[in-house]
Amino acid sequence: MADVTIEFGYQNFSNYRRLSYKWWYAMAEFVDNSTQSYMDNRAALDNALDKESEVFSVNITRDEDFLRISDNAMGMDQNDLARALKVGVPPQDISGRSRYGLGLKTAACWIGNKWVIRTSKLGSNERLTVEIDVDRVASGDLTMPINIENEDPGSHYTQLEISGHNRALAGRTIGKVKQYLSSIYRIDIANGLMQLKYDGETLEWPGFEGSDFVERPDGTRYRDSFIFEVETENGTKVVEGWVGVLRNGSRSKAGFSILHRKRLIKGWPDSWRPETIFGAGGRNDLINQRLVGEVNLEDFEVSHTKDEINWHLDEEEAVEQGLKDELSIYIDAARKTRRGRIDTGPTQPQIDIAVRTLEEELSSPEFIDKLTLIDVIPPDEAIEEANDSVVASAETHEPSFKATIADIEINVYLDSHVSVNDPYFVTDSKPEDEVSVVINLQHPHWQMLDGENAVTNYLRHCIYDAIAEDRATRKHRLSSDTVKLLKDAYLRVPFEILQSQDQE
């Protein structure tokens, strides 16, 4: 039986420039190496940085065809450098952010064709410099001499310079790079683990404040942690994170961010929106504007470019369904949130109080006495004459406000000059293209209104009653059922307006 050897040829080295990277994910490969170097040697580095009055930092600087990434982490000796330049050789410890032994090489090839690495390891007295020409390596020249110079044993750094770029880094892309990098390393930045700079600008992660989330009736906020397990064909895996409901709707801020090893894999400003929860792509409903959170998927595999989760078998479906089940309260709250509050209607205690109040009111001697009014109702002509007098008096003044809708003009008068004994509102539809609504501000019921919502709803009912009666009259359908049908449609308008505003 013959054997065949599988080989990965150096000829493919230059083909890495064709990988599906974005500038920010390519740069993140270098930042990953820096942060991993720091975390693997944190005790020694913190002691050295304290003496230097410095903090762990990664600095990115660029010019038209030049990019430099430098750090003050542990640095590398000759063995470390040799391992770093071997393609596909994972680090000895793969529990961190450096996992596949591909990142530095593939990302650097994607960016440019000439590299220079300068590094010195803490405790060493050597400064190492190596130059790499991608085209030379791809042609078979695999020998890269290391220039060794003396260095202070207290020095610790790595600098990677890349030139001969394969694509431009300019314009709006620079702003996106800074946005993404601050998001990718949000935890390191927020926790003070790392200072990340781009062209001298310290990148910040604003995160979310408690006040960014909707407040519950008990004063707490709709932002909570979660953790659950999912059963997949690949075994039991843990999903954890936090979820919240934004007080101010924003599609750009909403959505989930997937993290792995405390580092963003996919998320803001390109948030993860599983269709099971957020619906088909492109929707701009309340859930897509309000529901936000982070999902940590430590038990799952990531792509070698670290911009996607490598879902196996049914893992993605299991995670999405688990999130939908576990976060149902928050999904429902996001769906009902408008203008920073949950529109759940009155609470049960409020309903109970209202019911008791009306029970007492309907059973009172005063209400029973009013029922006898049917026996003393004046003739229709007298009522019409009295109402016409109220309208005529009101129309000597300018309307409090007016609105033109379809083929009619609505004139609303908030009248405080009428009698306390006049009706709570009077309407008139003469001429045919106008409707006048006079609302009695002396009426006892008006005096009981408390707060802007109560006033708004009272005015709404008076005006919508008037419009419904006018519409029904014009169609020669003046019956109680027709008026109720029309008013029902009008009462749905405020909800629809709020929904439309929330989607803008």
Order of alpha helices (4+ residues) and beta strands (2+ residues): alpha-alpha-beta-beta-alpha-alpha-beta-beta-alpha-beta-beta-alpha-alpha-beta-beta-beta-beta-beta-beta-alpha-alpha-beta-alpha-alpha-beta-beta-alpha-alpha-alpha-beta-beta-beta-beta-alpha-alpha-alpha-alpha
